[in-house]
Amino acid sequence: MAAINHRTTDRPPIDYLATPEVNTELKRYLKMDNDEALRQFLGVDIRYVSPRYVGPKDMVGAPGVNAAGKDFWGVVWKPVNYKFGTYNEIAFSPLAHMTTVEEVENYAWPSVDWFDFSHLKEEIARLNADRRYAIIYFAGGAFETPWYMRGMERFLMDLVECPEIAEAISRNVMEFYRARAMRAIEASDGQIDIIGSGGDLGSQRGMLLSPEL
């Protein structure tokens, strides 16, 4: 938190995130059997918290990059094997066929009530019992979620051809993420330090879209 507040620190803050395959191999190499032991070994200063999904049973609780199946946005993900493991790819984007803002607005958008936040305060207290960590709640991807739902090519085209559709999708996504983040802050009694949001705006060849968009 000192670094965020532009104060001098004893060292750069450390975070760690990796794909499941890397995580598994690193724990095996270090002879560790759980993620928390690995984080402590690496000196990670950050801990992430999230609500529990309690919504419709035919959906998975996390966007499908983390779990195959239909996520709570209605996007369907399928596992694809590659040389080093498995990666989930989009098999169906529920807004791909829509041609009007009205169709977008009438879509069955997810409800914040599909998530249980009751454990957050106790979980944060447990995480901070022995030392103080920076607690992050990741709200969601403001750019990635809309194109998951619409399809990347179609969403990028919307930004030029049908900006009103792109705006309607993005607004609904952000209203949900904001409401869910506020619910998390309230349930944690203000113990969340950072609200995160992120996603890929570039590829290994350059930006995915013009900064003007």
N, CA, C and O of each residue as an XYZ file, in Angstrom:
852
protein
N       0.827     -1.196      0.000
C       0.000      0.000      0.000
C       0.869      1.255      0.000
O       0.466      2.296     -0.520
N       2.059      1.153      0.584
C       2.973      2.292      0.568
C       3.344      2.657     -0.865
O       3.414      3.837     -1.207
N       3.583      1.648     -1.706
C       3.945      1.906     -3.099
C       2.813      2.612     -3.835
O       3.057      3.544     -4.601
N       1.573      2.171     -3.608
C       0.422      2.802     -4.255
C       0.297      4.259     -3.829
O      -0.098      5.115     -4.621
N       0.636      4.533     -2.578
C       0.556      5.896     -2.052
C       1.831      6.702     -2.290
O       2.024      7.768     -1.704
N       2.717      6.168     -3.174
C       3.935      6.870     -3.590
C       4.873      7.155     -2.418
O       5.516      8.203     -2.350
N       4.931      6.185     -1.495
C       5.882      6.285     -0.395
C       7.018      5.284     -0.616
O       6.825      4.259     -1.270
N       8.177      5.574     -0.084
C       9.340      4.702     -0.240
C       9.092      3.365      0.458
O       8.591      3.321      1.581
N       9.450      2.281     -0.225
C       9.291      0.938      0.338
C      10.655      0.279      0.513
O      11.645      0.714     -0.075
N      10.697     -0.773      1.328
C      11.956     -1.484      1.529
C      12.327     -2.318      0.312
O      13.491     -2.678      0.134
N      11.340     -2.628     -0.529
C      11.558     -3.405     -1.756
C      10.316     -3.250     -2.628
O       9.273     -2.805     -2.150
N      10.423     -3.618     -3.919
C       9.233     -3.565     -4.771
C       8.180     -4.562     -4.290
O       8.538     -5.672     -3.895
N       6.910     -4.208     -4.310
C       5.856     -5.167     -3.952
C       5.873     -6.358     -4.904
O       6.192     -6.214     -6.084
N       5.531     -7.527     -4.387
C       5.577     -8.760     -5.176
C       4.178     -9.349     -5.315
O       3.439     -9.464     -4.337
N       3.827     -9.718     -6.542
C       2.595    -10.462     -6.794
C       2.963    -11.685     -7.624
O       4.037    -11.741     -8.223
N       2.070    -12.655     -7.653
C       2.312    -13.873     -8.430
C       0.991    -14.425     -8.939
O       0.077    -14.694     -8.160
N       0.899    -14.590    -10.255
C      -0.225    -15.257    -10.903
C       0.348    -16.114    -12.017
O       1.275    -15.691    -12.709
N      -0.191    -17.312    -12.200
C       0.319    -18.210    -13.236
C      -0.785    -19.142    -13.702
O      -1.802    -19.301    -13.027
N      -0.581    -19.753    -14.854
C      -1.532    -20.745    -15.343
C      -1.500    -21.965    -14.422
O      -0.503    -22.184    -13.735
N      -2.566    -22.761    -14.395
C      -2.586    -23.946    -13.524
C      -1.410    -24.884    -13.757
O      -0.874    -25.462    -12.812
N      -1.006    -25.037    -15.031
C       0.096    -25.949    -15.332
C       1.404    -25.470    -14.702
O       2.146    -26.260    -14.118
N       1.678    -24.173    -14.824
C       2.893    -23.607    -14.225
C       2.833    -23.720    -12.709
O       3.817    -24.077    -12.061
N       1.669    -23.411    -12.153
C       1.490    -23.490    -10.703
C       1.775    -24.903    -10.185
O       2.487    -25.084     -9.197
N       1.208    -25.892    -10.866
C       1.379    -27.287    -10.457
C       2.841    -27.708    -10.523
O       3.354    -28.331     -9.593
N       3.511    -27.369    -11.618
C       4.907    -27.766    -11.782
C       5.818    -27.058    -10.791
O       6.776    -27.650    -10.294
N       5.525    -25.798    -10.502
C       6.356    -25.062     -9.556
C       6.219    -25.640     -8.149
O       7.211    -25.774     -7.432
N       4.999    -25.979     -7.757
C       4.802    -26.600     -6.439
C       5.468    -27.968     -6.371
O       6.035    -28.341     -5.344
N       5.397    -28.712     -7.470
C       6.043    -30.025     -7.497
C       7.555    -29.872     -7.347
O       8.186    -30.603     -6.584
N       8.128    -28.926     -8.073
C       9.573    -28.701     -8.025
C      10.026    -28.268     -6.629
O      11.082    -28.682     -6.151
N       9.215    -27.433     -5.989
C       9.566    -26.922     -4.663
C       9.076    -27.818     -3.530
O       9.285    -27.528     -2.352
N       8.410    -28.929     -3.918
C       7.883    -29.892     -2.942
C       6.889    -29.230     -1.979
O       6.983    -29.365     -0.759
N       5.948    -28.520     -2.571
C       4.885    -27.865     -1.806
C       3.544    -28.418     -2.248
O       3.372    -28.781     -3.412
N       2.588    -28.483     -1.324
C       1.312    -29.106     -1.663
C       0.131    -28.137     -1.671
O      -1.012    -28.563     -1.834
N       0.392    -26.828     -1.494
C      -0.723    -25.882     -1.549
C      -0.259    -24.516     -2.038
O       0.920    -24.176     -1.948
N      -1.200    -23.746     -2.553
C      -0.886    -22.454     -3.159
C      -0.391    -21.433     -2.138
O       0.484    -20.623     -2.444
N      -0.945    -21.470     -0.927
C      -0.540    -20.484      0.078
C       0.923    -20.663      0.464
O       1.633    -19.678      0.667
N       1.379    -21.906      0.566
C       2.792    -22.152      0.871
C       3.682    -21.581     -0.225
O       4.745    -21.027      0.051
N       3.237    -21.722     -1.471
C       3.998    -21.179     -2.595
C       4.049    -19.657     -2.529
O       5.108    -19.062     -2.727
N       2.909    -19.025     -2.253
C       2.885    -17.565     -2.160
C       3.812    -17.065     -1.053
O       4.508    -16.064     -1.226
N       3.818    -17.758      0.076
C       4.688    -17.342      1.175
C       6.156    -17.534      0.813
O       6.993    -16.700      1.158
N       6.475    -18.626      0.121
C       7.852    -18.876     -0.310
C       8.335    -17.773     -1.247
O       9.487    -17.346     -1.171
N       7.445    -17.310     -2.134
C       7.798    -16.281     -3.113
C       7.748    -14.873     -2.526
O       8.137    -13.910     -3.187
N       7.276    -14.750     -1.300
C       7.210    -13.432     -0.670
C       6.137    -12.536     -1.239
O       6.304    -11.317     -1.298
N       5.030    -13.132     -1.661
C       3.951    -12.367     -2.292
C       3.268    -11.471     -1.256
O       2.917    -11.921     -0.166
N       3.087    -10.203     -1.613
C       2.518     -9.216     -0.694
C       1.015     -9.022     -0.865
O       0.403     -8.242     -0.137
N       0.426     -9.718     -1.811
C      -0.966     -9.495     -2.194
C      -1.769    -10.773     -2.006
O      -1.265    -11.871     -2.240
N      -3.003    -10.627     -1.588
C      -3.932    -11.747     -1.537
C      -5.237    -11.325     -2.215
O      -5.711    -10.202     -2.040
N      -5.801    -12.241     -2.986
C      -7.038    -11.981     -3.722
C      -8.223    -12.621     -3.006
O      -8.121    -13.729     -2.480
N      -9.333    -11.916     -2.992
C     -10.572    -12.473     -2.445
C     -11.672    -12.330     -3.490
O     -11.620    -11.445     -4.345
N     -12.655    -13.198     -3.412
C     -13.762    -13.156     -4.373
C     -15.010    -13.761     -3.743
O     -14.911    -14.539     -2.794
N     -16.189    -13.407     -4.266
C     -17.423    -13.993     -3.749
C     -17.590    -15.423     -4.238
O     -16.891    -15.860     -5.152
N     -18.514    -16.146     -3.629
C     -18.826    -17.507     -4.060
C     -20.048    -17.466     -4.974
O     -21.020    -16.762     -4.699
N     -19.985    -18.220     -6.049
C     -21.111    -18.282     -6.980
C     -22.200    -19.178     -6.410
O     -21.939    -20.315     -6.017
N     -23.428    -18.657     -6.368
C     -24.570    -19.427     -5.866
C     -25.753    -19.307     -6.830
O     -26.905    -19.506     -6.445
N     -25.450    -18.978     -8.087
C     -26.489    -18.740     -9.079
C     -26.982    -20.002     -9.754
O     -26.824    -21.101     -9.222
N     -27.588    -19.845    -10.943
C     -28.149    -20.984    -11.672
C     -27.157    -22.134    -11.808
O     -25.976    -21.926    -12.087
N     -27.662    -23.356    -11.604
C     -26.799    -24.533    -11.569
C     -26.246    -24.916    -12.936
O     -25.264    -25.653    -13.021
N     -26.867    -24.424    -14.007
C     -26.386    -24.797    -15.336
C     -25.231    -23.914    -15.793
O     -24.778    -24.029    -16.932
N     -24.751    -23.034    -14.917
C     -23.645    -22.153    -15.265
C     -22.498    -22.363    -14.293
O     -22.705    -22.759    -13.146
N     -21.282    -22.092    -14.765
C     -20.122    -22.128    -13.878
C     -19.943    -20.741    -13.276
O     -20.383    -19.744    -13.848
N     -19.295    -20.688    -12.123
C     -19.252    -19.438    -11.385
C     -18.242    -18.424    -11.848
O     -18.326    -17.259    -11.458
N     -17.289    -18.820    -12.666
C     -16.251    -17.896    -13.109
C     -16.268    -17.806    -14.626
O     -16.659    -18.762    -15.295
N     -15.847    -16.661    -15.185
C     -15.704    -16.611    -16.639
C     -14.883    -17.791    -17.129
O     -13.927    -18.206    -16.475
N     -15.259    -18.328    -18.278
C     -14.761    -19.622    -18.716
C     -13.283    -19.747    -18.977
O     -12.798    -20.855    -19.207
N     -12.534    -18.634    -18.951
C     -11.085    -18.781    -19.040
C     -10.574    -19.600    -17.863
O      -9.496    -20.191    -17.929
N     -11.359    -19.633    -16.781
C     -10.972    -20.385    -15.585
C     -11.727    -21.693    -15.425
O     -11.291    -22.561    -14.669
N     -12.837    -21.853    -16.110
C     -13.652    -23.063    -15.961
C     -14.448    -23.298    -17.236
O     -15.144    -22.399    -17.709
N     -14.351    -24.501    -17.795
C     -15.086    -24.826    -19.014
C     -16.578    -24.933    -18.712
O     -16.976    -25.232    -17.586
N     -17.395    -24.684    -19.735
C     -18.842    -24.725    -19.574
C     -19.440    -23.375    -19.896
O     -18.769    -22.518    -20.471
N     -20.708    -23.174    -19.528
C     -21.372    -21.885    -19.746
C     -21.165    -21.010    -18.521
O     -21.586    -21.368    -17.421
N     -20.523    -19.870    -18.705
C     -20.297    -19.003    -17.556
C     -21.535    -18.157    -17.267
O     -22.524    -18.225    -17.998
N     -21.477    -17.364    -16.206
C     -22.675    -16.635    -15.785
C     -23.054    -15.504    -16.731
O     -24.115    -14.900    -16.575
N     -22.205    -15.209    -17.709
C     -22.556    -14.251    -18.762
C     -23.293    -14.922    -19.916
O     -23.840    -14.247    -20.787
N     -23.305    -16.265    -19.917
C     -23.920    -17.000    -21.009
C     -22.942    -17.399    -22.093
O     -23.340    -17.985    -23.099
N     -21.658    -17.089    -21.906
C     -20.614    -17.474    -22.857
C     -20.250    -18.936    -22.606
O     -20.055    -19.341    -21.460
N     -20.158    -19.723    -23.673
C     -19.811    -21.140    -23.548
C     -18.338    -21.325    -23.899
O     -17.867    -20.858    -24.936
N     -17.626    -22.011    -23.020
C     -16.200    -22.262    -23.196
C     -15.949    -23.765    -23.299
O     -16.588    -24.558    -22.609
N     -15.022    -24.143    -24.160
C     -14.660    -25.556    -24.296
C     -13.161    -25.723    -24.083
O     -12.379    -24.862    -24.488
N     -12.751    -26.826    -23.449
C     -11.322    -27.062    -23.231
C     -10.637    -27.511    -24.517
O     -11.158    -28.352    -25.250
N      -9.478    -26.945    -24.778
C      -8.672    -27.306    -25.945
C      -7.286    -27.700    -25.445
O      -6.633    -26.929    -24.742
N      -6.846    -28.880    -25.804
C      -5.535    -29.355    -25.367
C      -4.424    -28.785    -26.241
O      -4.577    -28.637    -27.454
N      -3.312    -28.471    -25.601
C      -2.123    -28.065    -26.336
C      -0.921    -28.747    -25.693
O      -1.087    -29.542    -24.768
N       0.259    -28.456    -26.159
C       1.449    -29.213    -25.775
C       1.666    -29.277    -24.267
O       2.093    -30.307    -23.745
N       1.374    -28.180    -23.562
C       1.718    -28.112    -22.147
C       0.520    -28.249    -21.211
O       0.692    -28.238    -19.992
N      -0.678    -28.375    -21.754
C      -1.839    -28.480    -20.874
C      -3.142    -28.246    -21.610
O      -3.310    -28.685    -22.747
N      -4.062    -27.556    -20.960
C      -5.391    -27.307    -21.512
C      -5.733    -25.833    -21.375
O      -5.445    -25.205    -20.356
N      -6.357    -25.289    -22.422
C      -6.764    -23.891    -22.412
C      -8.215    -23.818    -22.855
O      -8.597    -24.470    -23.827
N      -9.028    -23.036    -22.157
C     -10.437    -22.910    -22.521
C     -10.627    -21.820    -23.564
O     -10.139    -20.702    -23.403
N     -11.335    -22.153    -24.630
C     -11.610    -21.201    -25.698
C     -13.109    -21.017    -25.869
O     -13.895    -21.906    -25.540
N     -13.498    -19.863    -26.381
C     -14.917    -19.549    -26.554
C     -15.517    -20.387    -27.675
O     -14.999    -20.434    -28.791
N     -16.629    -21.050    -27.343
C     -17.355    -21.847    -28.332
C     -18.672    -21.185    -28.730
O     -19.237    -21.505    -29.776
N     -19.163    -20.259    -27.898
C     -20.433    -19.586    -28.197
C     -20.478    -18.236    -27.503
O     -20.246    -18.135    -26.298
N     -20.781    -17.193    -28.283
C     -20.948    -15.840    -27.746
C     -22.420    -15.467    -27.846
O     -22.936    -15.344    -28.957
N     -23.119    -15.283    -26.720
C     -24.573    -15.150    -26.739
C     -25.111    -13.890    -27.406
O     -26.278    -13.856    -27.797
N     -24.287    -12.854    -27.546
C     -24.763    -11.613    -28.160
C     -24.352    -11.483    -29.621
O     -24.591    -10.447    -30.242
N     -23.742    -12.516    -30.169
C     -23.183    -12.430    -31.522
C     -24.227    -12.115    -32.583
O     -23.929    -11.421    -33.555
N     -25.448    -12.617    -32.409
C     -26.479    -12.473    -33.440
C     -27.280    -11.189    -33.322
O     -28.081    -10.891    -34.208
N     -27.094    -10.428    -32.275
C     -27.952     -9.269    -32.019
C     -27.616     -8.105    -32.941
O     -26.455     -7.869    -33.273
N     -28.653     -7.384    -33.347
C     -28.473     -6.290    -34.309
C     -28.987     -4.952    -33.789
O     -28.819     -3.932    -34.457
N     -29.612     -4.934    -32.605
C     -30.159     -3.688    -32.065
C     -29.811     -3.534    -30.587
O     -29.529     -4.510    -29.891
N     -29.837     -2.289    -30.128
C     -29.618     -2.006    -28.711
C     -30.721     -2.635    -27.873
O     -30.467     -3.112    -26.767
N     -31.938     -2.637    -28.389
C     -33.064     -3.216    -27.657
C     -32.820     -4.687    -27.341
O     -33.118     -5.146    -26.239
N     -32.278     -5.425    -28.308
C     -31.971     -6.834    -28.059
C     -30.935     -6.976    -26.944
O     -31.046     -7.850    -26.084
N     -29.935     -6.108    -26.975
C     -28.899     -6.144    -25.938
C     -29.504     -5.857    -24.572
O     -29.218     -6.561    -23.604
N     -30.334     -4.833    -24.489
C     -30.932     -4.455    -23.205
C     -31.855     -5.546    -22.671
O     -31.983     -5.709    -21.457
N     -32.494     -6.291    -23.561
C     -33.435     -7.334    -23.147
C     -32.763     -8.668    -22.841
O     -33.433     -9.633    -22.474
N     -31.450     -8.724    -22.989
C     -30.718     -9.958    -22.699
C     -30.837    -10.293    -21.207
O     -30.997     -9.397    -20.378
N     -30.759    -11.563    -20.878
C     -30.844    -12.010    -19.480
C     -29.497    -11.786    -18.787
O     -28.708    -12.717    -18.626
N     -29.250    -10.546    -18.384
C     -27.987    -10.199    -17.741
C     -27.896    -10.838    -16.352
O     -28.922    -11.031    -15.699
N     -26.699    -11.166    -15.896
C     -26.563    -11.819    -14.584
C     -26.946    -10.880    -13.447
O     -26.970     -9.660    -13.610
N     -27.242    -11.465    -12.302
C     -27.624    -10.709    -11.112
C     -26.520    -10.787    -10.064
O     -25.888    -11.828     -9.889
N     -26.299     -9.686     -9.377
C     -25.337     -9.686     -8.273
C     -25.774    -10.662     -7.186
O     -24.944    -11.172     -6.434
N     -27.068    -10.919     -7.105
C     -27.589    -11.853     -6.103
C     -27.173    -13.295     -6.377
O     -27.417    -14.177     -5.554
N     -26.552    -13.539     -7.518
C     -26.039    -14.872     -7.817
C     -24.737    -15.148     -7.069
O     -24.146    -16.215     -7.235
N     -24.286    -14.208     -6.253
C     -23.001    -14.345     -5.566
C     -23.171    -14.132     -4.065
O     -23.947    -13.287     -3.619
N     -22.422    -14.922     -3.304
C     -22.452    -14.857     -1.843
C     -21.182    -14.164     -1.353
O     -20.071    -14.601     -1.654
N     -21.356    -13.091     -0.603
C     -20.233    -12.288     -0.118
C     -20.023    -12.443      1.388
O     -19.145    -11.796      1.959
N     -20.811    -13.282      2.024
C     -20.860    -13.320      3.486
C     -19.545    -13.752      4.139
O     -19.311    -13.457      5.311
N     -18.696    -14.441      3.396
C     -17.449    -14.957      3.964
C     -16.290    -13.974      3.897
O     -15.255    -14.209      4.523
N     -16.434    -12.881      3.156
C     -15.284    -12.033      2.840
C     -14.626    -11.420      4.080
O     -13.401    -11.431      4.200
N     -15.423    -10.891      4.987
C     -14.854    -10.242      6.173
C     -14.011    -11.224      6.978
O     -12.897    -10.904      7.394
N     -14.549    -12.416      7.194
C     -13.820    -13.433      7.957
C     -12.584    -13.913      7.202
O     -11.535    -14.138      7.806
N     -12.703    -14.070      5.891
C     -11.563    -14.532      5.094
C     -10.423    -13.527      5.127
O      -9.261    -13.911      5.262
N     -10.742    -12.248      5.005
C      -9.702    -11.218      5.037
C      -9.029    -11.172      6.403
O      -7.812    -11.015      6.494
N      -9.817    -11.307      7.462
C      -9.240    -11.334      8.815
C      -8.282    -12.506      8.965
O      -7.228    -12.372      9.587
N      -8.642    -13.655      8.398
C      -7.772    -14.831      8.466
C      -6.482    -14.594      7.683
O      -5.397    -14.934      8.157
N      -6.595    -14.012      6.483
C      -5.418    -13.747      5.659
C      -4.455    -12.790      6.353
O      -3.238    -12.930      6.237
N      -5.007    -11.824      7.070
C      -4.179    -10.801      7.718
C      -3.818    -11.138      9.162
O      -3.291    -10.289      9.881
N      -4.093    -12.353      9.587
C      -3.884    -12.718     10.995
C      -2.420    -12.627     11.411
O      -2.116    -12.146     12.502
N      -1.509    -13.084     10.550
C      -0.092    -13.134     10.918
C       0.707    -11.951     10.384
O       1.709    -11.556     10.981
N       0.269    -11.387      9.265
C       0.913    -10.206      8.706
C      -0.092     -9.493      7.815
O      -1.090    -10.083      7.400
N       0.169     -8.244      7.526
C      -0.769     -7.431      6.755
C      -0.464     -7.556      5.270
O       0.640     -7.248      4.820
N      -1.470     -8.019      4.507
C      -1.356     -8.103      3.054
C      -2.199     -7.016      2.397
O      -3.128     -6.483      3.003
N      -1.865     -6.698      1.164
C      -2.740     -5.863      0.344
C      -3.831     -6.776     -0.211
O      -3.532     -7.742     -0.914
N      -5.078     -6.482      0.096
C      -6.199     -7.324     -0.305
C      -6.819     -6.765     -1.578
O      -7.244     -5.610     -1.626
N      -6.862     -7.605     -2.605
C      -7.403     -7.191     -3.901
C      -8.685     -7.952     -4.207
O      -8.774     -9.166     -4.025
N      -9.666     -7.204     -4.675
C     -10.869     -7.807     -5.256
C     -10.839     -7.466     -6.738
O     -10.868     -6.291     -7.106
N     -10.781     -8.492     -7.597
C     -10.759     -8.253     -9.040
C     -12.194     -8.154     -9.532
O     -12.940     -9.133     -9.509
N     -12.571     -6.960     -9.978
C     -13.961     -6.709    -10.369
C     -14.332     -7.432    -11.654
O     -15.415     -8.011    -11.751
N     -13.433     -7.404    -12.653
C     -13.723     -8.041    -13.930
C     -13.090     -7.275    -15.074
O     -12.492     -6.218    -14.871
N     -13.225     -7.809    -16.269
C     -12.607     -7.211    -17.441
C     -13.546     -6.292    -18.195
O     -14.511     -6.753    -18.806
N     -13.271     -4.988    -18.159
C     -14.143     -4.011    -18.808
C     -14.112     -4.112    -20.326
O     -15.091     -3.762    -20.986
N     -13.016     -4.580    -20.883
C     -12.902     -4.738    -22.338
C     -13.122     -6.183    -22.758
O     -13.805     -6.444    -23.749
N     -12.554     -7.120    -22.018
C     -12.619     -8.511    -22.447
C     -14.026     -9.096    -22.340
O     -14.474     -9.784    -23.257
N     -14.726     -8.836    -21.242
C     -16.054     -9.429    -21.086
C     -16.996     -9.052    -22.227
O     -17.674     -9.937    -22.749
N     -17.075     -7.778    -22.645
C     -17.950     -7.456    -23.781
C     -17.616     -8.242    -25.044
O     -18.520     -8.696    -25.746
N     -16.323     -8.409    -25.343
C     -16.040     -9.144    -26.583
C     -16.196    -10.645    -26.396
O     -16.441    -11.359    -27.369
N     -16.059    -11.147    -25.158
C     -16.413    -12.548    -24.921
C     -17.875    -12.774    -25.330
O     -18.203    -13.766    -25.980
N     -18.726    -11.853    -24.944
C     -20.166    -12.007    -25.162
C     -20.570    -11.764    -26.607
O     -21.532    -12.355    -27.097
N     -19.843    -10.906    -27.278
C     -20.206    -10.501    -28.641
C     -19.380    -11.228    -29.700
O     -19.808    -11.361    -30.846
N     -18.194    -11.699    -29.308
C     -17.219    -12.200    -30.265
C     -16.239    -11.079    -30.558
O     -16.659     -9.946    -30.794
N     -14.956    -11.361    -30.548
C     -13.972    -10.292    -30.686
C     -14.114     -9.520    -31.992
O     -14.168     -8.290    -31.982
N     -14.176    -10.232    -33.116
C     -14.240     -9.548    -34.405
C     -15.467     -8.655    -34.492
O     -15.381     -7.508    -34.933
N     -16.616     -9.187    -34.067
C     -17.857     -8.419    -34.155
C     -17.817     -7.206    -33.224
O     -18.268     -6.124    -33.599
N     -17.278     -7.379    -32.009
C     -17.224     -6.264    -31.067
C     -16.304     -5.160    -31.574
O     -16.635     -3.980    -31.462
N     -15.156     -5.530    -32.128
C     -14.251     -4.521    -32.674
C     -14.889     -3.790    -33.848
O     -14.697     -2.584    -34.003
N     -15.644     -4.504    -34.671
C     -16.370     -3.865    -35.766
C     -17.464     -2.943    -35.232
O     -17.723     -1.879    -35.795
N     -18.105     -3.365    -34.138
C     -19.143     -2.524    -33.535
C     -18.600     -1.153    -33.142
O     -19.292     -0.145    -33.286
N     -17.381     -1.115    -32.655
C     -16.801      0.152    -32.220
C     -16.774      1.176    -33.341
O     -16.774      2.381    -33.088
N     -16.749      0.696    -34.585
C     -16.731      1.584    -35.751
C     -18.108      1.672    -36.399
O     -18.590      2.764    -36.700
N     -18.740      0.514    -36.615
C     -19.992      0.473    -37.375
C     -21.236      0.680    -36.519
O     -22.183      1.338    -36.952
N     -21.244      0.128    -35.313
C     -22.431      0.184    -34.442
C     -21.999      0.537    -33.021
O     -22.173     -0.272    -32.110
N     -21.441      1.724    -32.815
C     -20.931      2.062    -31.482
C     -22.003      2.031    -30.400
O     -21.695      1.833    -29.224
N     -23.263      2.226    -30.793
C     -24.330      2.194    -29.791
C     -24.505      0.795    -29.205
O     -24.856      0.652    -28.034
N     -24.260     -0.242    -30.017
C     -24.342     -1.615    -29.513
C     -23.157     -1.911    -28.601
O     -23.324     -2.497    -27.531
N     -21.962     -1.507    -29.022
C     -20.776     -1.699    -28.178
C     -20.943     -0.978    -26.847
O     -20.559     -1.502    -25.801
N     -21.515      0.223    -26.884
C     -21.717      0.997    -25.658
C     -22.722      0.320    -24.746
O     -22.522      0.276    -23.532
N     -23.806     -0.211    -25.315
C     -24.842     -0.872    -24.508
C     -24.289     -2.117    -23.821
O     -24.564     -2.359    -22.646
N     -23.510     -2.902    -24.558
C     -22.909     -4.101    -23.964
C     -21.950     -3.711    -22.847
O     -22.012     -4.259    -21.746
N     -21.063     -2.762    -23.135
C     -20.056     -2.351    -22.153
C     -20.700     -1.745    -20.912
O     -20.246     -1.990    -19.795
N     -21.743     -0.964    -21.100
C     -22.417     -0.338    -19.961
C     -23.048     -1.377    -19.045
O     -22.917     -1.292    -17.824
N     -23.733     -2.356    -19.627
C     -24.350     -3.404    -18.813
C     -23.304     -4.216    -18.062
O     -23.497     -4.569    -16.899
N     -22.200     -4.510    -18.732
C     -21.116     -5.251    -18.082
C     -20.548     -4.457    -16.913
O     -20.363     -4.992    -15.820
N     -20.271     -3.168    -17.153
C     -19.654     -2.356    -16.113
C     -20.601     -2.078    -14.954
O     -20.165     -1.997    -13.805
N     -21.893     -1.930    -15.243
C     -22.858     -1.731    -14.159
C     -22.893     -2.950    -13.240
O     -22.990     -2.818    -12.020
N     -22.814     -4.133    -13.838
C     -22.781     -5.352    -13.031
C     -21.504     -5.419    -12.204
O     -21.553     -5.659    -10.998
N     -20.357     -5.207    -12.855
C     -19.087     -5.300    -12.137
C     -19.002     -4.259    -11.016
O     -18.481     -4.541     -9.937
N     -19.517     -3.056    -11.282
C     -19.486     -2.018    -10.247
C     -20.369     -2.421     -9.067
O     -19.956     -2.306     -7.913
N     -21.580     -2.893     -9.355
C     -22.500     -3.287     -8.284
C     -21.929     -4.441     -7.470
O     -22.060     -4.467     -6.246
N     -21.294     -5.397     -8.148
C     -20.722     -6.541     -7.435
C     -19.538     -6.105     -6.578
O     -19.364     -6.595     -5.462
N     -18.722     -5.185     -7.094
C     -17.590     -4.678     -6.315
C     -18.070     -3.918     -5.081
O     -17.500     -4.059     -3.999
N     -19.119     -3.113     -5.244
C     -19.652     -2.371     -4.102
C     -20.202     -3.328     -3.050
O     -20.043     -3.097     -1.851
N     -20.847     -4.397     -3.497
C     -21.361     -5.391     -2.557
C     -20.194     -6.038     -1.784
O     -20.299     -6.291     -0.584
N     -19.095     -6.297     -2.484
C     -17.922     -6.890     -1.829
C     -17.317     -5.938     -0.802
O     -16.935     -6.357      0.291
N     -17.233     -4.662     -1.155
C     -16.684     -3.666     -0.227
C     -17.534     -3.591      1.034
O     -17.010     -3.552      2.147
N     -18.846     -3.571      0.849
C     -19.761     -3.489      1.993
C     -19.663     -4.742      2.865
O     -19.610     -4.649      4.091
N     -19.641     -5.917      2.222
C     -19.601     -7.175      2.977
C     -18.294     -7.341      3.736
O     -18.261     -7.971      4.793
N     -17.216     -6.775      3.199
C     -15.906     -6.898      3.852
C     -15.681     -5.812      4.892
O     -14.621     -5.752      5.514
N     -16.667     -4.963      5.079
C     -16.560     -3.856      6.036
C     -15.382     -2.949      5.690
O     -14.677     -2.456      6.571
N     -15.184     -2.739      4.383
C     -14.145     -1.829      3.923
C     -12.735     -2.352      4.028
O     -11.790     -1.568      3.934
N     -12.553     -3.646      4.219
C     -11.208     -4.201      4.398
C     -10.512     -4.531      3.077
O      -9.349     -4.935      3.082
N     -11.198     -4.368      1.958
C     -10.568     -4.564      0.651
C      -9.765     -3.311      0.324
O     -10.289     -2.199      0.390
N      -8.502     -3.488     -0.025
C      -7.614     -2.354     -0.285
C      -7.669     -1.874     -1.725
O      -7.581     -0.676     -1.993
N      -7.814     -2.815     -2.652
C      -7.701     -2.484     -4.075
C      -8.821     -3.162     -4.846
O      -9.075     -4.352     -4.661
N      -9.491     -2.409     -5.711
C     -10.433     -2.982     -6.664
C      -9.723     -3.041     -8.007
O      -9.321     -2.011     -8.549
N      -9.568     -4.239     -8.541
C      -8.818     -4.411     -9.776
C      -9.706     -4.631    -10.984
O     -10.810     -5.163    -10.869
N      -9.223     -4.222    -12.129
C      -9.873     -4.508    -13.408
C      -8.773     -4.573    -14.447
O      -7.821     -3.794    -14.397
N      -8.895     -5.496    -15.389
C      -7.833     -5.600    -16.376
C      -8.205     -6.523    -17.513
O      -9.208     -7.234    -17.451
N      -7.399     -6.507    -18.541
C      -7.621     -7.347    -19.705
C      -6.612     -7.001    -20.777
O      -5.916     -5.990    -20.685
N      -6.535     -7.826    -21.777
C      -5.557     -7.631    -22.846
C      -6.076     -6.646    -23.886
O      -7.111     -6.875    -24.512
N      -5.346     -5.546    -24.062
C      -5.657     -4.567    -25.100
C      -4.659     -4.646    -26.248
O      -4.750     -3.891    -27.216
N      -3.708     -5.564    -26.131
C      -2.708     -5.702    -27.171
C      -2.348     -7.158    -27.399
O      -2.665     -8.025    -26.584
N      -1.687     -7.413    -28.508
C      -1.185     -8.741    -28.830
C       0.334     -8.660    -28.882
O       0.911     -7.622    -28.559
N       0.984     -9.741    -29.284
C       2.436     -9.710    -29.394
C       2.885     -8.910    -30.610
O       4.079     -8.677    -30.799
N       1.934     -8.494    -31.428
C       2.265     -7.698    -32.613
C       1.896     -6.223    -32.469
O       2.283     -5.402    -33.301
N       1.162     -5.889    -31.433
C       0.763     -4.496    -31.271
C      -0.603     -4.387    -30.631
O      -1.140     -5.373    -30.127
N      -1.172     -3.178    -30.648
C      -2.482     -2.937    -30.065
C      -3.568     -3.692    -30.825
O      -3.475     -3.884    -32.037
N      -4.612     -4.124    -30.087
C      -5.751     -4.783    -30.724
C      -6.668     -3.783    -31.407
O      -7.405     -4.137    -32.327
N      -6.623     -2.536    -30.960
C      -7.478     -1.510    -31.543
C      -6.788     -0.170    -31.401
O      -5.870     -0.008    -30.597
N      -7.242      0.784    -32.189
C      -6.664      2.115    -32.153
C      -6.976      2.787    -30.821
O      -8.097      2.662    -30.328
N      -6.020      3.493    -30.224
C      -6.293      4.202    -28.967
C      -7.460      5.179    -29.080
O      -8.127      5.456    -28.083
N      -7.714      5.703    -30.278
C      -8.824      6.640    -30.464
C     -10.175      5.987    -30.192
O     -11.133      6.673    -29.835
N     -10.262      4.672    -30.357
C     -11.526      3.981    -30.117
C     -11.783      3.806    -28.624
O     -12.806      3.242    -28.236
